Structure formats: structure tokens, C-alpha cells
Amino acid sequence: MAYLEEGIFVAYLAFSIFFLVAYKLDQISFVAFVVSLVVTALVHAAFYLLVLKYWPIF
């Protein structure tokens, strides 16, 4: 279970860094940056909860 949690956290960090770089390079606005982080967090949380509920290994 710890590997799944670490993997999801690393994926969230990777997406966060990607969006931060896009923001710093003026590819997206600050509002788009914040919305992207929030949506990414929600998607990762939903994925985590769905895996906990429906994956029979855990």
C-alpha cells in the first residue's frame, strides 16, 4: 500500500512541477495555475479512493 501512496504522491509532484514551470514560462496564467493544481489534486485523490475501493489486492 505504501508504494501506491508514494506513486500517487510522486505523480502529483510531477504534475505540480510541470504546471509551475508552465506558469513561470508565462504559458499559463496564475488562475490557470491554481485551477490546474486543484484539479490535479482532486483527480489524484479520486484515483486513490477508487483504487482503495475496487482493487482487491488491498
mmCIF file of the N, C-alpha and C atoms, coordinates in Angstrom:
data_MODEL
# 
_entry.id   MODEL 
# 
loop_
_atom_site.group_PDB 
_atom_site.id 
_atom_site.type_symbol 
_atom_site.label_atom_id 
_atom_site.label_alt_id 
_atom_site.label_comp_id 
_atom_site.label_asym_id 
_atom_site.label_entity_id 
_atom_site.label_seq_id 
_atom_site.pdbx_PDB_ins_code 
_atom_site.Cartn_x 
_atom_site.Cartn_y 
_atom_site.Cartn_z 
_atom_site.occupancy 
_atom_site.B_iso_or_equiv 
_atom_site.pdbx_formal_charge 
_atom_site.auth_seq_id 
_atom_site.auth_comp_id 
_atom_site.auth_asym_id 
_atom_site.auth_atom_id 
_atom_site.pdbx_PDB_model_num 
ATOM 1   N N  . MET A 1 1  ? 0.816   -1.196 0.000   1.00 0.00 ? 1  MET A N  1 
ATOM 2   C CA . MET A 1 1  ? 0.000   0.000  0.000   1.00 0.00 ? 1  MET A CA 1 
ATOM 3   C C  . MET A 1 1  ? 0.855   1.254  0.000   1.00 0.00 ? 1  MET A C  1 
ATOM 4   N N  . ALA A 1 2  ? 1.975   1.192  0.661   1.00 0.00 ? 2  ALA A N  1 
ATOM 5   C CA . ALA A 1 2  ? 2.846   2.365  0.722   1.00 0.00 ? 2  ALA A CA 1 
ATOM 6   C C  . ALA A 1 2  ? 3.367   2.737  -0.661  1.00 0.00 ? 2  ALA A C  1 
ATOM 7   N N  . TYR A 1 3  ? 3.607   1.724  -1.507  1.00 0.00 ? 3  TYR A N  1 
ATOM 8   C CA . TYR A 1 3  ? 4.094   2.016  -2.849  1.00 0.00 ? 3  TYR A CA 1 
ATOM 9   C C  . TYR A 1 3  ? 3.054   2.780  -3.663  1.00 0.00 ? 3  TYR A C  1 
ATOM 10  N N  . LEU A 1 4  ? 1.802   2.410  -3.495  1.00 0.00 ? 4  LEU A N  1 
ATOM 11  C CA . LEU A 1 4  ? 0.737   3.108  -4.194  1.00 0.00 ? 4  LEU A CA 1 
ATOM 12  C C  . LEU A 1 4  ? 0.664   4.560  -3.733  1.00 0.00 ? 4  LEU A C  1 
ATOM 13  N N  . GLU A 1 5  ? 0.732   4.789  -2.441  1.00 0.00 ? 5  GLU A N  1 
ATOM 14  C CA . GLU A 1 5  ? 0.671   6.146  -1.920  1.00 0.00 ? 5  GLU A CA 1 
ATOM 15  C C  . GLU A 1 5  ? 1.864   6.968  -2.384  1.00 0.00 ? 5  GLU A C  1 
ATOM 16  N N  . GLU A 1 6  ? 3.053   6.359  -2.375  1.00 0.00 ? 6  GLU A N  1 
ATOM 17  C CA . GLU A 1 6  ? 4.243   7.069  -2.837  1.00 0.00 ? 6  GLU A CA 1 
ATOM 18  C C  . GLU A 1 6  ? 4.147   7.383  -4.320  1.00 0.00 ? 6  GLU A C  1 
ATOM 19  N N  . GLY A 1 7  ? 3.632   6.435  -5.092  1.00 0.00 ? 7  GLY A N  1 
ATOM 20  C CA . GLY A 1 7  ? 3.492   6.656  -6.525  1.00 0.00 ? 7  GLY A CA 1 
ATOM 21  C C  . GLY A 1 7  ? 2.525   7.780  -6.841  1.00 0.00 ? 7  GLY A C  1 
ATOM 22  N N  . ILE A 1 8  ? 1.421   7.820  -6.134  1.00 0.00 ? 8  ILE A N  1 
ATOM 23  C CA . ILE A 1 8  ? 0.442   8.888  -6.351  1.00 0.00 ? 8  ILE A CA 1 
ATOM 24  C C  . ILE A 1 8  ? 1.028   10.226 -5.931  1.00 0.00 ? 8  ILE A C  1 
ATOM 25  N N  . PHE A 1 9  ? 1.773   10.258 -4.837  1.00 0.00 ? 9  PHE A N  1 
ATOM 26  C CA . PHE A 1 9  ? 2.391   11.497 -4.389  1.00 0.00 ? 9  PHE A CA 1 
ATOM 27  C C  . PHE A 1 9  ? 3.441   11.981 -5.386  1.00 0.00 ? 9  PHE A C  1 
ATOM 28  N N  . VAL A 1 10 ? 4.247   11.071 -5.904  1.00 0.00 ? 10 VAL A N  1 
ATOM 29  C CA . VAL A 1 10 ? 5.265   11.438 -6.891  1.00 0.00 ? 10 VAL A CA 1 
ATOM 30  C C  . VAL A 1 10 ? 4.599   11.950 -8.171  1.00 0.00 ? 10 VAL A C  1 
ATOM 31  N N  . ALA A 1 11 ? 3.509   11.315 -8.580  1.00 0.00 ? 11 ALA A N  1 
ATOM 32  C CA . ALA A 1 11 ? 2.784   11.784 -9.765  1.00 0.00 ? 11 ALA A CA 1 
ATOM 33  C C  . ALA A 1 11 ? 2.231   13.184 -9.535  1.00 0.00 ? 11 ALA A C  1 
ATOM 34  N N  . TYR A 1 12 ? 1.699   13.437 -8.336  1.00 0.00 ? 12 TYR A N  1 
ATOM 35  C CA . TYR A 1 12 ? 1.187   14.779 -8.042  1.00 0.00 ? 12 TYR A CA 1 
ATOM 36  C C  . TYR A 1 12 ? 2.321   15.803 -8.060  1.00 0.00 ? 12 TYR A C  1 
ATOM 37  N N  . LEU A 1 13 ? 3.457   15.453 -7.496  1.00 0.00 ? 13 LEU A N  1 
ATOM 38  C CA . LEU A 1 13 ? 4.595   16.368 -7.534  1.00 0.00 ? 13 LEU A CA 1 
ATOM 39  C C  . LEU A 1 13 ? 5.044   16.642 -8.961  1.00 0.00 ? 13 LEU A C  1 
ATOM 40  N N  . ALA A 1 14 ? 5.063   15.616 -9.790  1.00 0.00 ? 14 ALA A N  1 
ATOM 41  C CA . ALA A 1 14 ? 5.479   15.797 -11.184 1.00 0.00 ? 14 ALA A CA 1 
ATOM 42  C C  . ALA A 1 14 ? 4.521   16.745 -11.917 1.00 0.00 ? 14 ALA A C  1 
ATOM 43  N N  . PHE A 1 15 ? 3.215   16.544 -11.732 1.00 0.00 ? 15 PHE A N  1 
ATOM 44  C CA . PHE A 1 15 ? 2.254   17.444 -12.364 1.00 0.00 ? 15 PHE A CA 1 
ATOM 45  C C  . PHE A 1 15 ? 2.388   18.856 -11.809 1.00 0.00 ? 15 PHE A C  1 
ATOM 46  N N  . SER A 1 16 ? 2.625   18.990 -10.515 1.00 0.00 ? 16 SER A N  1 
ATOM 47  C CA . SER A 1 16 ? 2.777   20.307 -9.908  1.00 0.00 ? 16 SER A CA 1 
ATOM 48  C C  . SER A 1 16 ? 3.987   21.030 -10.474 1.00 0.00 ? 16 SER A C  1 
ATOM 49  N N  . ILE A 1 17 ? 5.090   20.325 -10.607 1.00 0.00 ? 17 ILE A N  1 
ATOM 50  C CA . ILE A 1 17 ? 6.296   20.929 -11.180 1.00 0.00 ? 17 ILE A CA 1 
ATOM 51  C C  . ILE A 1 17 ? 6.060   21.320 -12.632 1.00 0.00 ? 17 ILE A C  1 
ATOM 52  N N  . PHE A 1 18 ? 5.373   20.450 -13.379 1.00 0.00 ? 18 PHE A N  1 
ATOM 53  C CA . PHE A 1 18 ? 5.049   20.764 -14.772 1.00 0.00 ? 18 PHE A CA 1 
ATOM 54  C C  . PHE A 1 18 ? 4.241   22.058 -14.864 1.00 0.00 ? 18 PHE A C  1 
ATOM 55  N N  . PHE A 1 19 ? 3.202   22.185 -14.037 1.00 0.00 ? 19 PHE A N  1 
ATOM 56  C CA . PHE A 1 19 ? 2.371   23.388 -14.079 1.00 0.00 ? 19 PHE A CA 1 
ATOM 57  C C  . PHE A 1 19 ? 3.137   24.606 -13.574 1.00 0.00 ? 19 PHE A C  1 
ATOM 58  N N  . LEU A 1 20 ? 4.008   24.425 -12.590 1.00 0.00 ? 20 LEU A N  1 
ATOM 59  C CA . LEU A 1 20 ? 4.817   25.542 -12.100 1.00 0.00 ? 20 LEU A CA 1 
ATOM 60  C C  . LEU A 1 20 ? 5.753   26.056 -13.186 1.00 0.00 ? 20 LEU A C  1 
ATOM 61  N N  . VAL A 1 21 ? 6.378   25.161 -13.897 1.00 0.00 ? 21 VAL A N  1 
ATOM 62  C CA . VAL A 1 21 ? 7.266   25.565 -14.991 1.00 0.00 ? 21 VAL A CA 1 
ATOM 63  C C  . VAL A 1 21 ? 6.474   26.283 -16.081 1.00 0.00 ? 21 VAL A C  1 
ATOM 64  N N  . ALA A 1 22 ? 5.301   25.757 -16.410 1.00 0.00 ? 22 ALA A N  1 
ATOM 65  C CA . ALA A 1 22 ? 4.462   26.419 -17.413 1.00 0.00 ? 22 ALA A CA 1 
ATOM 66  C C  . ALA A 1 22 ? 4.068   27.819 -16.951 1.00 0.00 ? 22 ALA A C  1 
ATOM 67  N N  . TYR A 1 23 ? 3.782   27.969 -15.668 1.00 0.00 ? 23 TYR A N  1 
ATOM 68  C CA . TYR A 1 23 ? 3.431   29.294 -15.135 1.00 0.00 ? 23 TYR A CA 1 
ATOM 69  C C  . TYR A 1 23 ? 4.629   30.234 -15.181 1.00 0.00 ? 23 TYR A C  1 
ATOM 70  N N  . LYS A 1 24 ? 5.793   29.741 -14.777 1.00 0.00 ? 24 LYS A N  1 
ATOM 71  C CA . LYS A 1 24 ? 6.993   30.582 -14.762 1.00 0.00 ? 24 LYS A CA 1 
ATOM 72  C C  . LYS A 1 24 ? 7.418   30.987 -16.170 1.00 0.00 ? 24 LYS A C  1 
ATOM 73  N N  . LEU A 1 25 ? 7.140   30.165 -17.159 1.00 0.00 ? 25 LEU A N  1 
ATOM 74  C CA . LEU A 1 25 ? 7.470   30.490 -18.548 1.00 0.00 ? 25 LEU A CA 1 
ATOM 75  C C  . LEU A 1 25 ? 6.359   31.287 -19.231 1.00 0.00 ? 25 LEU A C  1 
ATOM 76  N N  . ASP A 1 26 ? 5.380   31.740 -18.452 1.00 0.00 ? 26 ASP A N  1 
ATOM 77  C CA . ASP A 1 26 ? 4.246   32.531 -18.938 1.00 0.00 ? 26 ASP A CA 1 
ATOM 78  C C  . ASP A 1 26 ? 3.427   31.805 -19.994 1.00 0.00 ? 26 ASP A C  1 
ATOM 79  N N  . GLN A 1 27 ? 3.308   30.500 -19.848 1.00 0.00 ? 27 GLN A N  1 
ATOM 80  C CA . GLN A 1 27 ? 2.471   29.731 -20.758 1.00 0.00 ? 27 GLN A CA 1 
ATOM 81  C C  . GLN A 1 27 ? 1.024   29.662 -20.258 1.00 0.00 ? 27 GLN A C  1 
ATOM 82  N N  . ILE A 1 28 ? 0.844   29.792 -18.936 1.00 0.00 ? 28 ILE A N  1 
ATOM 83  C CA . ILE A 1 28 ? -0.492  29.807 -18.351 1.00 0.00 ? 28 ILE A CA 1 
ATOM 84  C C  . ILE A 1 28 ? -0.558  30.939 -17.332 1.00 0.00 ? 28 ILE A C  1 
ATOM 85  N N  . SER A 1 29 ? -1.757  31.406 -17.045 1.00 0.00 ? 29 SER A N  1 
ATOM 86  C CA . SER A 1 29 ? -1.935  32.475 -16.067 1.00 0.00 ? 29 SER A CA 1 
ATOM 87  C C  . SER A 1 29 ? -1.911  31.906 -14.642 1.00 0.00 ? 29 SER A C  1 
ATOM 88  N N  . PHE A 1 30 ? -1.893  32.803 -13.675 1.00 0.00 ? 30 PHE A N  1 
ATOM 89  C CA . PHE A 1 30 ? -1.882  32.367 -12.277 1.00 0.00 ? 30 PHE A CA 1 
ATOM 90  C C  . PHE A 1 30 ? -3.172  31.635 -11.924 1.00 0.00 ? 30 PHE A C  1 
ATOM 91  N N  . VAL A 1 31 ? -4.288  32.123 -12.433 1.00 0.00 ? 31 VAL A N  1 
ATOM 92  C CA . VAL A 1 31 ? -5.571  31.469 -12.161 1.00 0.00 ? 31 VAL A CA 1 
ATOM 93  C C  . VAL A 1 31 ? -5.575  30.059 -12.752 1.00 0.00 ? 31 VAL A C  1 
ATOM 94  N N  . ALA A 1 32 ? -5.074  29.917 -13.971 1.00 0.00 ? 32 ALA A N  1 
ATOM 95  C CA . ALA A 1 32 ? -4.998  28.599 -14.593 1.00 0.00 ? 32 ALA A CA 1 
ATOM 96  C C  . ALA A 1 32 ? -4.051  27.695 -13.812 1.00 0.00 ? 32 ALA A C  1 
ATOM 97  N N  . PHE A 1 33 ? -2.983  28.260 -13.274 1.00 0.00 ? 33 PHE A N  1 
ATOM 98  C CA . PHE A 1 33 ? -2.038  27.506 -12.459 1.00 0.00 ? 33 PHE A CA 1 
ATOM 99  C C  . PHE A 1 33 ? -2.719  26.953 -11.212 1.00 0.00 ? 33 PHE A C  1 
ATOM 100 N N  . VAL A 1 34 ? -3.450  27.796 -10.508 1.00 0.00 ? 34 VAL A N  1 
ATOM 101 C CA . VAL A 1 34 ? -4.136  27.376 -9.285  1.00 0.00 ? 34 VAL A CA 1 
ATOM 102 C C  . VAL A 1 34 ? -5.223  26.351 -9.604  1.00 0.00 ? 34 VAL A C  1 
ATOM 103 N N  . VAL A 1 35 ? -5.993  26.604 -10.647 1.00 0.00 ? 35 VAL A N  1 
ATOM 104 C CA . VAL A 1 35 ? -7.046  25.662 -11.037 1.00 0.00 ? 35 VAL A CA 1 
ATOM 105 C C  . VAL A 1 35 ? -6.433  24.320 -11.423 1.00 0.00 ? 35 VAL A C  1 
ATOM 106 N N  . SER A 1 36 ? -5.320  24.345 -12.131 1.00 0.00 ? 36 SER A N  1 
ATOM 107 C CA . SER A 1 36 ? -4.652  23.102 -12.532 1.00 0.00 ? 36 SER A CA 1 
ATOM 108 C C  . SER A 1 36 ? -4.190  22.306 -11.320 1.00 0.00 ? 36 SER A C  1 
ATOM 109 N N  . LEU A 1 37 ? -3.642  22.988 -10.325 1.00 0.00 ? 37 LEU A N  1 
ATOM 110 C CA . LEU A 1 37 ? -3.199  22.288 -9.114  1.00 0.00 ? 37 LEU A CA 1 
ATOM 111 C C  . LEU A 1 37 ? -4.380  21.680 -8.358  1.00 0.00 ? 37 LEU A C  1 
ATOM 112 N N  . VAL A 1 38 ? -5.462  22.417 -8.262  1.00 0.00 ? 38 VAL A N  1 
ATOM 113 C CA . VAL A 1 38 ? -6.636  21.914 -7.549  1.00 0.00 ? 38 VAL A CA 1 
ATOM 114 C C  . VAL A 1 38 ? -7.244  20.718 -8.285  1.00 0.00 ? 38 VAL A C  1 
ATOM 115 N N  . VAL A 1 39 ? -7.388  20.825 -9.592  1.00 0.00 ? 39 VAL A N  1 
ATOM 116 C CA . VAL A 1 39 ? -7.962  19.731 -10.367 1.00 0.00 ? 39 VAL A CA 1 
ATOM 117 C C  . VAL A 1 39 ? -7.053  18.503 -10.306 1.00 0.00 ? 39 VAL A C  1 
ATOM 118 N N  . THR A 1 40 ? -5.748  18.725 -10.388 1.00 0.00 ? 40 THR A N  1 
ATOM 119 C CA . THR A 1 40 ? -4.810  17.602 -10.296 1.00 0.00 ? 40 THR A CA 1 
ATOM 120 C C  . THR A 1 40 ? -4.922  16.918 -8.940  1.00 0.00 ? 40 THR A C  1 
ATOM 121 N N  . ALA A 1 41 ? -5.031  17.689 -7.875  1.00 0.00 ? 41 ALA A N  1 
ATOM 122 C CA . ALA A 1 41 ? -5.171  17.102 -6.540  1.00 0.00 ? 41 ALA A CA 1 
ATOM 123 C C  . ALA A 1 41 ? -6.466  16.298 -6.435  1.00 0.00 ? 41 ALA A C  1 
ATOM 124 N N  . LEU A 1 42 ? -7.544  16.816 -6.990  1.00 0.00 ? 42 LEU A N  1 
ATOM 125 C CA . LEU A 1 42 ? -8.821  16.106 -6.934  1.00 0.00 ? 42 LEU A CA 1 
ATOM 126 C C  . LEU A 1 42 ? -8.779  14.810 -7.747  1.00 0.00 ? 42 LEU A C  1 
ATOM 127 N N  . VAL A 1 43 ? -8.155  14.847 -8.908  1.00 0.00 ? 43 VAL A N  1 
ATOM 128 C CA . VAL A 1 43 ? -8.064  13.640 -9.735  1.00 0.00 ? 43 VAL A CA 1 
ATOM 129 C C  . VAL A 1 43 ? -7.212  12.580 -9.044  1.00 0.00 ? 43 VAL A C  1 
ATOM 130 N N  . HIS A 1 44 ? -6.099  13.003 -8.450  1.00 0.00 ? 44 HIS A N  1 
ATOM 131 C CA . HIS A 1 44 ? -5.261  12.036 -7.747  1.00 0.00 ? 44 HIS A CA 1 
ATOM 132 C C  . HIS A 1 44 ? -5.976  11.461 -6.528  1.00 0.00 ? 44 HIS A C  1 
ATOM 133 N N  . ALA A 1 45 ? -6.728  12.280 -5.819  1.00 0.00 ? 45 ALA A N  1 
ATOM 134 C CA . ALA A 1 45 ? -7.479  11.786 -4.663  1.00 0.00 ? 45 ALA A CA 1 
ATOM 135 C C  . ALA A 1 45 ? -8.566  10.812 -5.108  1.00 0.00 ? 45 ALA A C  1 
ATOM 136 N N  . ALA A 1 46 ? -9.252  11.134 -6.195  1.00 0.00 ? 46 ALA A N  1 
ATOM 137 C CA . ALA A 1 46 ? -10.289 10.234 -6.705  1.00 0.00 ? 46 ALA A CA 1 
ATOM 138 C C  . ALA A 1 46 ? -9.680  8.904  -7.146  1.00 0.00 ? 46 ALA A C  1 
ATOM 139 N N  . PHE A 1 47 ? -8.542  8.965  -7.818  1.00 0.00 ? 47 PHE A N  1 
ATOM 140 C CA . PHE A 1 47 ? -7.871  7.740  -8.245  1.00 0.00 ? 47 PHE A CA 1 
ATOM 141 C C  . PHE A 1 47 ? -7.496  6.892  -7.039  1.00 0.00 ? 47 PHE A C  1 
ATOM 142 N N  . TYR A 1 48 ? -6.944  7.532  -6.015  1.00 0.00 ? 48 TYR A N  1 
ATOM 143 C CA . TYR A 1 48 ? -6.538  6.824  -4.800  1.00 0.00 ? 48 TYR A CA 1 
ATOM 144 C C  . TYR A 1 48 ? -7.742  6.149  -4.134  1.00 0.00 ? 48 TYR A C  1 
ATOM 145 N N  . LEU A 1 49 ? -8.841  6.874  -4.024  1.00 0.00 ? 49 LEU A N  1 
ATOM 146 C CA . LEU A 1 49 ? -10.033 6.311  -3.387  1.00 0.00 ? 49 LEU A CA 1 
ATOM 147 C C  . LEU A 1 49 ? -10.637 5.182  -4.215  1.00 0.00 ? 49 LEU A C  1 
ATOM 148 N N  . LEU A 1 50 ? -10.640 5.329  -5.536  1.00 0.00 ? 50 LEU A N  1 
ATOM 149 C CA . LEU A 1 50 ? -11.164 4.259  -6.386  1.00 0.00 ? 50 LEU A CA 1 
ATOM 150 C C  . LEU A 1 50 ? -10.296 3.004  -6.303  1.00 0.00 ? 50 LEU A C  1 
ATOM 151 N N  . VAL A 1 51 ? -8.994  3.182  -6.245  1.00 0.00 ? 51 VAL A N  1 
ATOM 152 C CA . VAL A 1 51 ? -8.104  2.022  -6.117  1.00 0.00 ? 51 VAL A CA 1 
ATOM 153 C C  . VAL A 1 51 ? -8.327  1.345  -4.774  1.00 0.00 ? 51 VAL A C  1 
ATOM 154 N N  . LEU A 1 52 ? -8.474  2.126  -3.716  1.00 0.00 ? 52 LEU A N  1 
ATOM 155 C CA . LEU A 1 52 ? -8.731  1.530  -2.405  1.00 0.00 ? 52 LEU A CA 1 
ATOM 156 C C  . LEU A 1 52 ? -10.034 0.743  -2.383  1.00 0.00 ? 52 LEU A C  1 
ATOM 157 N N  . LYS A 1 53 ? -11.041 1.262  -3.076  1.00 0.00 ? 53 LYS A N  1 
ATOM 158 C CA . LYS A 1 53 ? -12.355 0.634  -3.021  1.00 0.00 ? 53 LYS A CA 1 
ATOM 159 C C  . LYS A 1 53 ? -12.455 -0.588 -3.930  1.00 0.00 ? 53 LYS A C  1 
ATOM 160 N N  . TYR A 1 54 ? -11.889 -0.522 -5.126  1.00 0.00 ? 54 TYR A N  1 
ATOM 161 C CA . TYR A 1 54 ? -12.146 -1.556 -6.119  1.00 0.00 ? 54 TYR A CA 1 
ATOM 162 C C  . TYR A 1 54 ? -10.976 -2.485 -6.411  1.00 0.00 ? 54 TYR A C  1 
ATOM 163 N N  . TRP A 1 55 ? -9.787  -2.185 -5.914  1.00 0.00 ? 55 TRP A N  1 
ATOM 164 C CA . TRP A 1 55 ? -8.656  -3.055 -6.186  1.00 0.00 ? 55 TRP A CA 1 
ATOM 165 C C  . TRP A 1 55 ? -8.618  -4.149 -5.110  1.00 0.00 ? 55 TRP A C  1 
ATOM 166 N N  . PRO A 1 56 ? -8.776  -5.397 -5.484  1.00 0.00 ? 56 PRO A N  1 
ATOM 167 C CA . PRO A 1 56 ? -8.912  -6.463 -4.464  1.00 0.00 ? 56 PRO A CA 1 
ATOM 168 C C  . PRO A 1 56 ? -7.629  -6.769 -3.702  1.00 0.00 ? 56 PRO A C  1 
ATOM 169 N N  . ILE A 1 57 ? -6.492  -6.323 -4.202  1.00 0.00 ? 57 ILE A N  1 
ATOM 170 C CA . ILE A 1 57 ? -5.219  -6.640 -3.527  1.00 0.00 ? 57 ILE A CA 1 
ATOM 171 C C  . ILE A 1 57 ? -5.138  -5.966 -2.164  1.00 0.00 ? 57 ILE A C  1 
ATOM 172 N N  . PHE A 1 58 ? -5.641  -4.766 -2.072  1.00 0.00 ? 58 PHE A N  1 
ATOM 173 C CA . PHE A 1 58 ? -5.524  -4.001 -0.828  1.00 0.00 ? 58 PHE A CA 1 
ATOM 174 C C  . PHE A 1 58 ? -6.744  -4.238 0.010   1.00 0.00 ? 58 PHE A C  1 
# 
